[in-house]
Amino acid sequence: MRSLIVLAAAPLAMLAACADSTPVDEVEPEPMAVDEVPVTIDLPEIPANSLTTIDYPGVYSRDGRTRLRLNADKTYELIRPDGTSVTGAYSELPDGSRIRLEDFDGGPAWFSVGNGAIYRLPSESTPFGEITAEGEYKREPDRPTASVSPSPTASPTASPAAAPTPAEPVEAPAE
């Protein structure tokens, strides 16, 4: 019985201790000790001469909002999240792994060309292998062109000559 009274008194003692607490708006927050854990992201190695070993023209996207189309004729189109676009020319740099866009947000921009992605570099002097996840533009899957000819068996509208004619009545044989 005595142990039952002790068990019943324990929660009451805890509630009484809470009554002496400081109101929330008067509490001074204390900084918590947080261990700095570096987040590592495995980025691919940019191959030497990637401009000749990778078929890089295509559409690249950053966060699904900013899109960059690199064309094989060394032109590009940058489509911003607000829908505005910039077109221009790009050039391949002598190191064989970077390109330079002439006008990207009001000035030139440099990108390392990787397999399945391009990486914006902070400056022209940044080595092609010093890429970051923040500068990554992932390649979008290639889409089929819209000028696909329809198959000869499927036509969206039938011509009048091809329309079926009603069946003629068949006479029953005479007996």
LUMKOLMI-851365 format. One record per atom (N, C-alpha, C): residue in one letter; y, z, x. Coordinates in steps of 0.001 Angstrom, whole numbers, padded with zeros to 6 digits, always signed. Example, Ala and Ser with C-alpha at 12.3 -4.5 7.8 and 13.67 -1.06 7.14 Angstrom:
A-005690+007800+013190;A-004500+007800+012300;A-003300+007800+013200;S-002250+007080+012850;S-001060+007140+013670;S+000030+007870+012900;
END
This chain:
M-001176+000000+000822;M+000000+000000+000000;M+001243+000000+000869;R+001182+000795+001957;R+002323+000882+002847;R+002626-000499+003452;S+001591-001275+003809;S+001814-002594+004383;S+002434-003533+003357;L+002143-003346+002075;L+002738-004160+001022;L+004232-003898+000925;I+004641-002637+001058;I+006061-002281+001010;I+006781-002878+002214;V+006163-002847+003387;V+006781-003404+004592;V+006943-004908+004435;L+005927-005565+003866;L+006009-007014+003661;L+007105-007363+002660;A+007296-006573+001648;A+008337-006824+000652;A+009712-006526+001217;A+009832-005586+002126;A+011126-005205+002685;A+011616-006213+003726;A+010729-006933+004387;A+011133-007869+005445;A+012064-008964+004932;P+011751-009609+003814;P+012680-010638+003331;P+014035-010046+002913;L+014038-008848+002372;L+015300-008216+001988;L+016164-007930+003206;A+015551-007538+004303;A+016303-007275+005522;A+016900-008574+006064;M+016189-009663+005966;M+016712-010945+006439;M+017880-011395+005573;L+017805-011195+004274;L+018914-011551+003392;L+020144-010706+003691;A+019959-009456+003979;A+021078-008576+004300;A+021755-009025+005584;A+020997-009510+006540;A+021573-009975+007798;A+022424-011219+007566;C+022054-012045+006594;C+022825-013256+006301;C+024177-012922+005689;A+024283-011813+005013;A+025537-011447+004359;A+026642-011191+005371;D+026308-010871+006609;D+027316-010599+007628;D+027713-011852+008399;S+027319-013043+007954;S+027607-014260+008711;S+029039-014727+008494;T+029538-015530+009425;T+030887-016073+009391;T+030907-017301+008485;P+031949-017461+007670;P+032039-018673+006826;P+032071-019932+007703;V+031573-021022+007159;V+031424-022271+007899;V+032754-022768+008446;D+033826-022687+007672;D+035099-023217+008122;D+035734-022393+009245;E+035182-021226+009551;E+035713-020396+010625;E+034842-020422+011887;V+033789-021190+011872;V+032872-021247+013006;V+033409-022226+014051;E+033415-021811+015293;E+033797-022676+016417;E+032542-023404+016881;P+032545-024735+016805;P+031343-025445+017261;P+031174-025334+018773;E+029954-025140+019166;E+029638-025068+020587;E+028915-026343+020976;P+029323-026915+022104;P+028637-028143+022521;P+027168-027874+022811;M+026362-028806+022360;M+024925-028683+022606;M+024595-029369+023918;A+023687-028797+024641;A+023232-029417+025879;A+022288-030555+025519;V+022674-031746+025897;V+021859-032915+025597;V+021452-033541+026911;D+020182-033709+027061;D+019683-034382+028262;D+019984-035865+028136;E+020628-036421+029129;E+020931-037844+029131;E+019669-038599+029520;V+019147-039297+028560;V+017946-040083+028799;V+018366-041542+028798;P+018261-042206+029927;P+018665-043613+029945;P+017700-044452+029120;V+018274-045345+028336;V+017470-046244+027536;V+017305-047516+028341;T+016087-047864+028600;T+015838-049072+029372;T+015285-050150+028454;I+015825-051324+028630;I+015374-052482+027871;I+014855-053486+028887;D+013661-053953+028662;D+013085-054939+029563;D+013699-056297+029271;L+014546-056748+030173;L+015139-058071+030053;L+014373-059018+030954;P+014273-060263+030542;P+013525-061204+031358;P+014267-061538+032642;E+013529-062013+033597;E+014139-062480+034836;E+014618-063913+034598;I+015835-064192+035027;I+016358-065548+034897;I+015769-066378+036042;P+015038-067435+035708;P+014428-068219+036774;P+015472-069035+037541;A+015207-069256+038813;A+016060-070145+039604;A+015939-071549+039021;N+017036-072248+038968;N+017089-073611+038420;N+016623-073682+036965;S+016974-072669+036173;S+016548-072636+034775;S+017122-073800+033972;L+018225-074383+034421;L+018815-075504+033691;L+017914-076732+033719;T+017059-076834+034727;T+016143-077972+034803;T+014730-077613+034368;T+014402-076323+034333;T+013026-075931+033967;T+012913-075458+032519;I+014036-075216+031858;I+014026-074744+030467;I+014764-075757+029606;D+014193-076104+028472;D+014855-076984+027501;D+015792-076102+026678;Y+017007-075912+027165;Y+017890-074914+026575;Y+018807-075388+025455;P+019118-076695+025268;P+019972-077032+024128;P+019342-076564+022820;G+020159-075984+021962;G+019691-075450+020685;G+020724-074477+020137;V+020332-073723+019124;V+021229-072772+018472;V+020846-071363+018889;Y+021847-070599+019307;Y+021670-069222+019744;Y+022502-068326+018846;S+022020-067107+018625;S+022699-066190+017714;S+022809-064808+018322;R+023930-064186+018040;R+024138-062803+018465;R+024305-061967+017209;D+023425-061024+016992;D+023452-060146+015820;D+023410-060923+014510;G+022952-062157+014539;G+022864-062958+013323;G+024209-063362+012759;R+025293-063066+013459;R+026623-063375+012925;R+027347-064435+013741;T+027348-064313+015039;T+027997-065288+015902;T+026938-066283+016355;R+027193-067575+016104;R+026215-068600+016456;R+026827-069563+017462;L+026031-069984+018400;L+026467-070911+019427;L+025453-072046+019516;R+025936-073266+019241;R+025067-074445+019319;R+025389-075179+020616;L+024386-075297+021482;L+024510-076063+022719;L+023811-077400+022506;N+024554-078477+022654;N+024002-079811+022450;N+023607-080427+023787;A+022656-081352+023754;A+022165-082002+024967;A+023241-082849+025642;D+024275-083266+024890;D+025345-084074+025480;D+026434-083224+026134;K+026132-081962+026382;K+027030-081005+027058;K+028250-080633+026200;T+028085-080676+024877;T+029111-080163+023969;T+028547-078932+023273;Y+029431-078141+022688;Y+028984-076937+021991;Y+029858-076691+020771;E+029326-075850+019882;E+030088-075354+018734;E+029832-073856+018636;L+030914-073101+018632;L+030857-071651+018463;L+031298-071347+017037;I+030435-070686+016264;I+030764-070313+014887;I+030867-068798+014839;R+032058-068326+014535;R+032339-066882+014511;R+031927-066260+013178;P+031822-064927+013131;P+031423-064253+011888;P+032353-064542+010708;D+033642-064822+010978;D+034568-065103+009874;D+034491-066551+009400;G+033602-067362+009992;G+033412-068738+009567;G+034217-069755+010366;T+035152-069311+011181;T+035910-070247+011999;T+035022-070758+013132;S+035346-071947+013616;S+034528-072502+014695;S+035413-073120+015774;V+034848-073192+016953;V+035485-073794+018112;V+034477-074776+018692;T+034939-075971+019014;T+034074-076938+019665;T+034656-077272+021026;G+033808-077704+021906;G+034267-078049+023243;G+033130-078561+024089;A+033382-078567+025382;A+032388-079040+026340;A+031955-077888+027230;Y+030736-077996+027721;Y+030272-077019+028707;Y+029773-077770+029922;S+029738-077053+031020;S+029266-077672+032261;S+028203-076787+032890;E+027310-077424+033627;E+026275-076697+034357;E+026829-076324+035722;L+026610-075097+036143;L+027126-074638+037426;L+026162-075007+038559;P+026670-075113+039774;P+025848-075558+040908;P+024635-074678+041217;D+024645-073396+040794;D+023485-072537+041097;D+022255-072915+040281;G+022424-073791+039268;G+021287-074289+038495;G+020773-073361+037423;S+021445-072221+037191;S+020965-071268+036189;S+022058-070784+035239;R+023277-071270+035416;R+024384-070832+034559;R+025139-072034+034002;I+025778-071797+032845;I+026667-072785+032253;I+028027-072141+032031;R+029057-072989+031923;R+030425-072526+031680;R+030946-073230+030445;L+031332-072440+029429;L+031963-072989+028241;L+033465-072967+028469;E+034129-074061+028152;E+035557-074192+028450;E+036424-073258+027614;D+036099-073089+026329;D+036941-072256+025454;D+036053-071364+024596;F+036024-070110+024942;F+035208-069131+024217;F+036095-067911+024020;D+036601-067710+022829;D+037544-066624+022545;D+038803-066732+023392;G+039326-067952+023516;G+040593-068150+024197;G+040521-068377+025687;G+039355-068419+026275;G+039222-068650+027703;G+037813-069073+028036;P+037542-069348+029301;P+036191-069766+029670;P+035194-068619+029571;A+033935-068978+029425;A+032853-067982+029383;A+031666-068538+030162;W+030924-067645+030791;W+029778-068013+031609;W+028522-067403+031014;F+027439-068174+031030;F+026165-067731+030483;F+025052-068050+031464;S+024116-067109+031606;S+022855-067376+032306;S+021889-067928+031278;V+021119-068910+031672;V+020162-069540+030763;V+018780-068975+031053;G+018216-068336+030041;G+016879-067771+030156;G+015930-068451+029200;N+014700-068022+029197;N+013689-068572+028314;N+013818-067908+026949;G+014327-068613+025947;G+014477-068077+024595;G+015778-067346+024349;A+016667-067298+025339;A+017952-066616+025160;A+018916-067068+026247;I+020203-066904+025954;I+021229-067053+026969;I+021983-065727+027017;Y+022600-065440+028154;Y+023229-064137+028367;Y+024656-064342+028857;R+025621-063839+028084;R+027015-063955+028496;R+027259-063037+029688;L+027942-063576+030673;L+028249-062842+031901;L+029716-062438+031892;P+030061-061337+032530;P+031449-060872+032503;P+032429-061795+033234;S+031963-062488+034267;S+032887-063334+035030;S+032124-064446+035736;E+032871-065364+036309;E+032282-066480+037037;E+031528-066018+038282;S+031973-064918+038872;S+031339-064437+040104;S+030101-063576+039859;T+029777-063293+038586;T+028580-062500+038284;T+027333-063323+038595;P+026431-062807+039414;P+025193-063545+039711;P+024388-063798+038438;F+023696-064921+038404;F+022979-065308+037190;F+021911-064312+036779;G+021398-063498+037693;G+020350-062538+037366;G+020856-061216+036824;E+022161-060981+036845;E+022719-059710+036359;E+023074-059830+034883;I+022041-059763+034055;I+022222-059911+032612;I+022138-058559+031924;T+022738-058480+030720;T+022689-057247+029938;T+022267-057568+028510;A+021755-056564+027824;A+021364-056734+026424;A+022581-056990+025548;E+023745-056448+025935;E+024964-056637+025139;E+025404-058093+025132;G+025058-058846+026163;G+025468-060237+026258;G+024421-061227+025773;E+023340-060721+025175;E+022228-061591+024791;E+022500-062367+023506;Y+022247-063660+023560;Y+022251-064547+022398;Y+020843-065116+022309;K+020121-064782+021242;K+018735-065219+021105;K+018672-066607+020473;R+017725-067380+020955;R+017556-068728+020415;R+016926-068647+019037;E+017501-069411+018111;E+016954-069500+016759;E+015858-070560+016750;P+014903-070406+015853;P+013851-071432+015771;P+014473-072784+015411;D+013934-073837+016007;D+014415-075182+015684;D+014084-075484+014238;R+015035-076099+013559;R+014844-076455+012150;R+014646-077959+012051;P+013827-078392+011083;P+013663-079841+010918;P+014974-080455+010444;T+015186-081709+010804;T+016413-082381+010399;T+016379-082682+008914;A+017543-082841+008320;A+017643-083081+006880;A+017329-084521+006522;S+017310-085435+007471;S+017105-086848+007177;S+015626-087226+007224;V+014809-086440+006592;V+013380-086731+006527;V+013165-087681+005364;S+012501-088816+005609;S+012285-089786+004539;S+011192-089276+003605;P+011376-089533+002305;P+010368-089055+001360;P+009065-089823+001522;S+007982-089187+001175;S+006682-089841+001288;S+006566-090907+000204;P+005825-091983+000464;P+005744-093066-000518;P+005033-092655-001797;T+004206-091630-001783;T+003483-091233-002988;T+004281-090301-003871;A+005274-089648-003321;A+006056-088712-004121;A+007458-089265-004280;S+007820-089613-005505;S+009181-090088-005733;S+009821-089170-006755;P+011069-088757-006516;P+011699-087819-007425;P+011977-088409-008792;T+012258-089735-008867;T+012481-090360-010166;T+011601-091587-010242;A+010953-091759-011343;A+010080-092912-011513;A+010901-094069-012055;S+010624-095267-011575;S+011335-096444-012079;S+010772-096794-013441;P+011572-097479-014276;P+011074-097824-015623;P+009814-098671-015561;A+009709-099550-014575;A+008521-100398-014508;A+007273-099572-014203;A+007438-098459-013543;A+006296-097648-013175;A+005937-096646-014262;A+006736-096595-015307;A+006467-095624-016363;A+005197-096022-017098;P+004385-095058-017453;P+003136-095408-018152;P+003431-095954-019544;T+002627-096908-019989;T+002791-097473-021330;T+001812-096774-022247;P+002196-096623-023509;P+001256-095961-024429;P-000024-096793-024565;A-001125-096134-024748;A-002406-096834-024880;A-002462-097555-026218;E-003007-098788-026190;E-003135-099538-027429;E-004339-099000-028194;P-004236-099021-029512;P-005365-098502-030289;P-006619-099351-030057;V-007724-098729-030002;V-008994-099417-029798;V-009681-099512-031142;E-010078-100743-031471;E-010733-100920-032757;E-012212-100559-032645;A-012707-099983-033683;A-014127-099630-033704;A-014937-100908-033961;P-016119-100999-033329;P-016940-102208-033554;P-017391-102294-035008;A-017474-103521-035518;A-017893-103749-036905;A-019397-103565-037027;E-019815-103037-038150;E-021243-102811-038359;E-021850-103817-039213;
END
